[in-house]
Amino acid sequence: MKVTLRRIEDGGNPVWQVRYWQGGRYVRKQFRDRGAAESHRELLEQESDSVRREELPPSEKLSLLSAHRRAIAGGYSLAQACDVYERTVGSSLKRIGLGEAICEFLAAKASKGLRPRSLGDLEVRLNRFKVKVGEAVQVSSIPTSRIESFMERGWEAQTRINWLVVLGNFFRWCVRRRYVLANPVSEIERPLLEPEQPRPLTVEQCSKILLDTCSMKPQLIPYVSISLFAGLRNSELSRLTWNDVDLNQGVIRVEAGKAKTRSRRVVTIQTNLKEWLAMGGRLPARATKAEWIKIRPEGYKVDQMRRTFCTYHLAAFGSAAKTALEAGHREAVLFRHYRGITDEAYALTFWDLSPKKVLGLLCGEASENSHEAPHQ
């Protein structure tokens, strides 16, 4: 807004006039004192700057324009529509600040039995959102455009999806508590993800991991062997004890309280895994980063040992239903992602990786080295 200040004559008396454009016409206001006129001009300029800073994003402008057209067609104004909303629907909503709502949400999740790690992740993310939006901001006043602007940081598709899941869950809970009328996250489209082809470890890489574990970190034998040959997730391995491993019956029982999916499952202990587990080691199996770096292959991806299990189990035994049951996957997902990656013959060499065979390779290398002629 351009605001001008000039000295004019009014009936022969000098006055100071402040003039600005508003609502399609010039507005003029006169002051006998120049200081009062300058103060008024500064106030108008500050208000104008504030409006510019709070300019609506494009998506909100389109929404406002659409609402304006609907109001014209219906014969009422946007202000009248707001009045009706506040008297009816708006009056039934409970007014609560974002910070307080987040505290209640986390408490509800904790009382429901959410695991500490998941609860901690929720708390970190929601507190980050709270700092950016404002702790005292009313939950019911947070529009979709505010959430979209929070997420416009060049994030990767998977990161955006993870945030949409967290914020979507929070606002759905707010809808149930009558803090908001509708979930603002539901209007945000999820980015598309290119399906990632699982990359299993090769039999040679698996053999080297097992070999390095035996020679450098024998306490991690259960961690590595169960990951490779039973497909348990890291979170499940961290809760597994030797009481869950029944070598006589040939099964590992993953109880519901220890499974990621909260659903109990039983994994068959294949012959080679039974031999690895007979060597002992640490359970619950926790591999610290320093320990794991020493034995993992270069370029290792998260959960790659579990994906290796799924790939070779499906190829060797030919049953998506059986593999899904033991891995704790949905059959359709497993069939879609893991089918046809390798053939049965190669998969069977994976299930032939026993301690005798792997340690035999180590003994063979040592024998070859002992017969080398000394360097002159």
N, C-alpha and C positions, 0 to 999 in steps of 0.2 A: 504494500500500500504506500503510495506516495503522499506525503503530508507536507503542505506548504504553509509557511508563516510569513505574513506581510503586514505592513502598516498602511491603513486606509483612513479616509475621513468619513465620519458618520454624523451627519447634521452639523458639520463644522468642528466636531470633536475628534481628535486622533484616537484610533483604537487599533488593536492587533487582532488580525483575523487568521484563524486556523482553518484550512480547507483540505478536504480529502474526498476520494471517490468511494461510494458505498451503495450497493443495491441499485446500480445503474444510474446514479445521479450524484452530483456534488453535494457534500454536506459542509456547511460553514458555521463556525462558532466564533464569536467576537469577545475579546477581553480588553479591558481598559489598562490592565497591568501586563507589561511584556513578560515578566517572570512567570505569571500564571499561564500565559499563552504558550510559552516554551515548555513548561511542565506538562501541559495537556498534549502538546505535539509529541514529546518523548514517550508519554504513556501510550498514545496511539501507535507509535512506531514499535514499541515493545510488544504490544498485542499482535501487531501484524507479523513480527518476527516469530512469535510463539505459534501462530497459525501455520506459518510456512514450515516450521520444524515438525509440526504434527500433521503434515499433509498425508492424506490417506494413500495407501499403496494401491496400485492398479486394480487388484482383485476386489478391494473394498469399494473403490469408486464405481465399478461395474454393478456391484450389489446395491449400492445406494441409488444409482441411476434406475435400476430395475424396480426398486421399491418406490421411487418417485413416480415412475410411469404407472405402476399399479394403483398408487394413491389417486392420481389424476383420473384414471379410468373409473375408479370407485367413487369419486366425488368427495374425497376427504384429503386431509393433509398428513404429512409424515408426523408432525407434532401430535395430531389427533390419534394417529395409530399408536404412537408411543404412550400417550395417556391411557388408552384402552388397555394396552399390554400391562402397564404398571399397576392398573387397578385390578386386573384379573389374574393373568398368569404370573406376572412379576411379583405380585404380593404373596403368592404361595411359595416362592423360592426362599430358602434360608440364606441370609446374608452371612458370608464367611470369607475371610481373607485367604489368599493362596497359601501362605505359610502355615496357618492353622489347619487348613484342609489337608495339606501334605502330612503334617504330624498325625492327624487322625487316620489317614490312609495307611501310613506305615505301621501304626499301632494295630490296625485291623488285620493287616497282612501278617504281622508277628503273632497275633493271637490265633490266626488260622493255621499256623505251623509252617510258615515259609522258612526255608533253610537260611541260616545266617549269611551265607555267601550271596544268595539271591536278594535277600533283604538289604544287604550292604550295597549291592549294585543299584537297586531301586533308590535308595537314599541318596547316593552320590548323584545320580542323574536328575532326580527331582529337585534336589537342593541347587543344582546348577541352573535348572530352569527357573527356580524361585528367585535366585539372585539376578538373573537377566530380566525377568518380567516385573518383579517387585513383590516383596513379602506381603504387603498390606493390600495389594490389588484384589478386588472382589473377584472370586472365581467366576461368577456369572457374567462378568464384564470382559472376559478374555475372549476375543474373537478368533476365528480361524486364521485371519491374516496375521495376527500377532504370533501365532505358533509357527506359521510359514516363515515369517521374518527371522524368528529364532533359529530356524533350521537352515537358512540360506548362508552356508559357510563353505560351500564347495565340498561337502561331505560325500563320501562314496555311497553308492546305492545301499549297500548292506548296513552301513552306519545309520542312514536315514530311516531304513526299515526298523532297525532296533529301537530308535527313538520314537517312532510312530507307535510301536507296540507298547512301550512304557507309558507314553502320554495318553494313548488311547485307553489303556486299562485304568489309568487314574481318572480320566474324565467320565468313563462309564460308571465308575464307582460314585463320582460326584452326581451323576444323573440319578442313581438309585437313592442317594441321600437328599435329593431335591436341592442341591446346591446350584445346579445348572439345569436348564430345560432340555438341552440336546448336547450331544458330544461334538465339540467343534473339530476334533481330529478326524471324524468320519468323512468330512468333506475334502480331505487332503488325499490326493491320489498317491498310491505307493509306486516307487520307481520299479522298473522292470529289471530283473536280474538275469544275466546270461547264465544258463545252466552250466555248472562247473563239473567237468568230467573227473571222477575220482581217479587219483593217481596212486595205485598201490605201490608199495616197496617191491623191488625185485627180490627173487629168492636169494640172490647173491648179497643184496643189502641186508636182508633179514639175517642171513648167516653171519655177516660181519657184526651186526648189532649184538647178536647172542654171544659171539666169540669175545667181543670187547667187554661185554657185561661179565662174563665168566672170569676174564683175566684182570679186569680193573675194578668192577663194582659187583661182586658176587651177591651182595645183599639185595641187589635189584633184580635178581633172576625172576622172582614172582611178578614183579612189575612189568618186565619186558615180555615174559612168556605168556602171561594172562592177556596182556594187551594184544599180542600177535595171534595167539591161538584160541582165545575165548572172546575177544572183541569188546571187553569191558571199557567203559569210558573212564577218564581220569578221575572224575568225581566219584564214580562207583568204586574204583580201586582204592581210593583213599578211605573208604568205609569198610572194605572187605577185611575179614579176619580169617585165620586158619579154621575157625569153627564153621565157616561157610563153604569150605573146600572139603568135599568128601571123596577121597581117593578110592575108597573101597567101592562106593556106588558109582564112581566115575562122573560126578557132577559138581558144578559150582552153583550154589543157590544165592541168587541176588534178591534179597528180600525187598519188599515194597519201600520200606523206609530208607533203603540204601540205593535204590534205582532212581535214575533221573526222571523217569516217567511215572514214578510212584506205583508201578505195577510189578508184581513179583514175576521173576522168570528163572528158568533153570537152564544152564548151559552145559552141554556135554563136554567132558574132558577127553579130548582125543588122545590116542596112544602116546604121541610125542610130547604133548603137554603134561601128561601124567609123569613122564620121566623127568621133565624139567622141574616140576613141582617137588618131586622126591628129593631134589638137591637142597631143599630148604631155601631160606632167605627171609626177607622182611615183609610181614603183613601186619597191619595195613600197609599197603605198598605206596610209599610217597617218594617220588624222585624230585630232589631239589634241582633247581636250575643248574647249579654248578656240577652236580653229579650227572645230569642228563646230557649236558653239553659234551662231556667227554666221550660218550658212547653213541650219540645219535649221528646219523649221516648228514652230510652237508646238504642244505636246502630242505631239511625235514619240515613238513607241514603239520599243523595241529591236527590231532586225531588220525594221522596217517597210518598208524599201526592198526587202529580199529577199522579203517577203510580197507586195509590189506586183508584183514580177517574176512570181512564181508565179501570181497572180491573172490578170494580163493575158496571160501566155503561154498559159495553159490556155484562156482565153476566145477569144483570137485564132487559135490554131492547132488547138484542139479535140482534143488528144491528151494524156490524163493520163499515158500511158506516156512520151511524149517529154518532157513537162514534168518528170516525176519523174526521168527519166534525167539531164537537164541540171541540175536543182536539187539532185540528191543526196538526194532524198526517196524514201520508199516510195510506190508508186503508190496503194495503198489509202488511205493517210493524206492524200495530196494530193487524191485524188478526193473524199474525205469532207469536207475542210475548205474547198476552194477552188472547188468546182463551183457554177456559177450565181450568183456574186457580182455579175458584171457581164455585159454582152452583147458580142458580137463587134465591133459598130460602134464602141462606146466604147473597147474595148481597142485597136483599130487606130489610134485617135488617139494613144494612148500610144506605139505603135511608130513613129509619124510625128514624134516629138519629135527632130528633127535640130538640129545647131548652127545651120544656116541659118535654120530656122524659129524657134528660141528666141532667137537673137541678132537676128533680124529684128524680134521684139517689142521688144527693147531699143532698136533703132535707131528704130522707130516711135514709142516713147515719147519718145526724145530729140528727134525731129523735131517732135512735137506741142508739146513744151516750148519749143522754139526759136521757134515761131510765136506764143507767148502774148504779149499786150501787156504791157509793163512796168507795174508797179504805181505809180500816181501818189500 
